[in-house]
Structure formats: C-alpha cells, structure tokens
Amino acid sequence: MNVSRRALLATAAGAAAVGTAPGPAAAADRQEAGVSLRSLRAAADYAVEKVRSVAPGVTGFPVGTRFEKWTYSRGGDWVGGFWPGTLWMAWLYSGDDSFRAWAAGSARDLAPRQYDTSTHDLGFLFSPSWVTAWRLTGDEEWRTGAVRAAGSLAQRYNPRGKFIRAWGALTDRTNAGRVIMDTMMNLDLLAFASRQTGDDTYLDIAVEHARTAQRVFPRADGSTPHVFDFDPDTGASIGPGTVQGYSPASCWSRGQAWGIYGFTTMYRRTGITEFRDTARKLADFAIGALTPDHVPVWDYRAPQQPYDIKDASAGAVMACGLLDLHAATGRHTYREVALRMLTALSDTCLTRNSARADAVVARCTRNRPAEDGIEISLPYADYYLLEGLLRVLRPEDVDRAVDLSLPG
C-alpha cells in the first residue's frame, strides 16, 4: 500500500480516533460530523462480544433467526460467506485468535461450493470468507479456492446479452435471462481472480456485466428495480421486474444498497469513472429517500413508506457503500450520512435488550412480498455492520481484509 492511500484512509476516519492495538479503543469521546465515535466503539464492542458468546454453539451457516435464534444451512445457501466474514472482522477488531480459528473452520465448510455453477452468489460466498482469509493469512488454499469459485461464476456469463444470469442451473431455461441488482456485489470475486492469475477474462466479464446493469437498472431519478429480464437467446431487453421489491416500478432498499456498494467497488477495481458516477446517482436517490431516523424502509416506494417495515440490513450495506463512495469522490455528504446510519443502527437496531438473541442486528426484512423473514436478524446485517464500524474505527485493519485501494 502506498503512502498516499494510507493517508487517505487515516484522514477519512479521523486519525486520532483510530486505536493502534487490538481490542476496544480509548474511552475518550470523539466527534465527527456530529456523531460520537464512542457510540460506534460501544456497538463494535457489543457485536464482538455477542459473536464470541454465540460462536461455540454455531452448527452451520446462519441464514436468519426464528424466535431470535439462528437457523442454519449446512451448505451455506447464498449467505454462507457472511458468518466466517463476521468472524474475520471480529478477529481484526479484538485480536483474539479464537475468532481466527472459528473463521477458518467455518470457511473450509464452503469448499464444495467452489464448483457450484448453479448460482451467481459465489462472490457473497467466497469474498468475505476465502478472499479475506487469503488477504489476512497468506495461506495459498484460500487464494486457490477463491479463483476456482470465480471460474465457476464466469460460466454463468451470457455473451449475447453481456450479463451474468442470476438464478438457476445452467441447463435450466427458467430465469435464463434474469439479472438482479444483487449480482453487482459478486463481481469483485472476478476482479480478484484476474489480479491473481493475470487472466483478464474474469475482469472483462465483470466489466461487461456492470456496463449492462448500468444501462438497464438506474431510472432517471437514480432509483432501481430489483430485476431486469433479457431474452437469453438473443440478449434483447425484455424489461424490469421484481421478486423482493414491492413492484417492478418500486425501489427495494437493499437492492439499491447493493448497487451503491457494487458500482463503487467496480470503479475502485477498474478506474472506470462511469461506474463511480452511477454509484453516486443511486446514492443520491437513496439518501433523499431516507427517513429522519436513518434506518431504511424495506422499499423506498412501497405505499406505506415512510412508515413501513424497516430493513436494517439495507442500512448496514448502504453505510459501507457510502463510506467507500466518499473515499472515491471526496464528497463529505456520503461519509456524514454513513456515520448517521451506523449510529442509528447502533442505537436502535442492536439486540442489546434481549438475553436470548443470537444475532447482533435486529429489525431486518428478508423478503417482504413473500412474508418471509419480517423483523428478524440476518447474517449479512451483522457482517456489514461490523465492516462499516471497522471502516470508521480501524480503516487500515479493514483494508487488509477487503482491499480499499483506489485506482491509479
């Protein structure tokens, strides 16, 4: 890492507020943009202690809570990377090698998924788990497995439409032309594979998919649908749709957050300014749609918003994306809103008042239209909250895990 990048990270976080030793930072309160960093440190402390208390009893990959207790998938579903990712973040914050051992053990249970060509979610599965493991440990098994997973993901690319199909086995015609906003978060696995192998094919696929998403998802006001469909044989556009949003014309808040984070990441990996500009457009819409409490509703255009059900997971993802976008643009509004969102999550969405809760973050919504997972906890909310807190409190440490480098 070069000196200017270190300086940028330190400046963005407020160098005096960043601890240099593992464990909780100094108790002295610091303010940034009217936000108390002590509150964020307290949230990070709570999150790490919660994970520490729960980890010995975790028997699979958490997918969501039922009556405040984790339910599990043995194979990881699409969320398997977030539990080991959370453990890696807890290790970075605490320095406790128990977290490192738990993280490595959990990540290894994803090994069979390296060969899974039936899902676009290999980035969600392998970036926070195996890619992070390689960056933090240097163990070759992690790098090799992550590159192999990227090869499986690349097989889902449709060169006629220049997109990665979201769902279904490659032999299944159902949804063969379906693209979803979430895929923007899976592209960084392809960028990683190109850097590691010197083979530009992976990154070329990621860039082409991002250009396609950039063309069809953002509306004039910066809002986005969840889904866009193509004819898989010709690549011709069919039109927008939704599965997890209210309607094809609405704006599912977590999908919007995936877009902000994903397009910013693609700018960082490529230097293509149009990706940064798209991230800004999506961010500006989402910021304008936030309610005063800074916790997103599940869909910004559902009829009952702004008084509708919340999705704290959308807030955690969006806060990370905004912190990244601030570093990419220098626009302080993005960092200020991110700090307020992290504070809101820390003050109003943690499970502090429940002795039985397994998770860190409450008030999440998995799939509102399907009435699946309303007001529960979700593993990606815990992961992105910790990532966001570390981006503020310990930027150089989280940089080791996710590589926050800027182009150039």
Beta strands, then each sheet from edge to edge (+ up, - down):
strand 1: 31-32
strand 2: 35-36
strand 3: 61-66
strand 4: 69-73
strand 5: 157-158
strand 6: 163-164
strand 7: 178-180
strand 8: 227-230
strand 9: 237-241
strand 10: 364-367
strand 11: 372-376
sheet 1: 1+ 2-
sheet 2: 3+ 4-
sheet 3: 5+ 6-
sheet 4: 7+ 8- 9+
sheet 5: 10+ 11-
end
